[in-house]
Amino acid sequence: MERPSFFIDFEASGIAPDSYPVEVAVVSNETVYSLLIKPARYWTHWSFDAQDMHGLTQDHLLQEGDTPHAVAKQMNQLFSGQVLCSDSPQDGFWFDVLFEAADLMPTFELKPLEVFVGREAASDIYRLLPTTRRHRALHDATALMEACRAFFKA
């Protein structure tokens, strides 16, 4: 069983096939990385239900977000050669959408928790997550890291 070191989470514009990432965060023992993502011109899907969950508006992303290219380039520099752990296979979709829009190949990997620890251990770790989630990438990535720490200490 492999212990993940880096934990990633995305927030998105919705859950439709044409939705896109709006925020990404990566945490480890030494790292706290979090950025808002400005929508690419062709990213048009917007769910107000998703907005209600994460609290990010389109205007906020346009004003405060970094371009997909800038985010992907910075992530490549920071996490090159690493394997990042997510709590949802859906994060792999947002990861792909981000790097496709950036027209870059990732220099690191993203894998769901089950790949690291197996299905049974992942279920045990998921039970350690807070029952009320804040739906912000940094909070959710940190919660996953803390649940993994608690599981491995037990």
Secondary structure by P-SEA (a helix, b strand, c coil): cccccbbbbbbcccccccccccbbbbbcccbbbbbbbccccccccccaaaaaaccccaaaaaaccccaaaaaaaaaaacccbbbbbccaaaaaaaaaaaaaaccccccccccccccccaaaaaaaaaaccccccccaaaaaaaaaaaaaaaaac
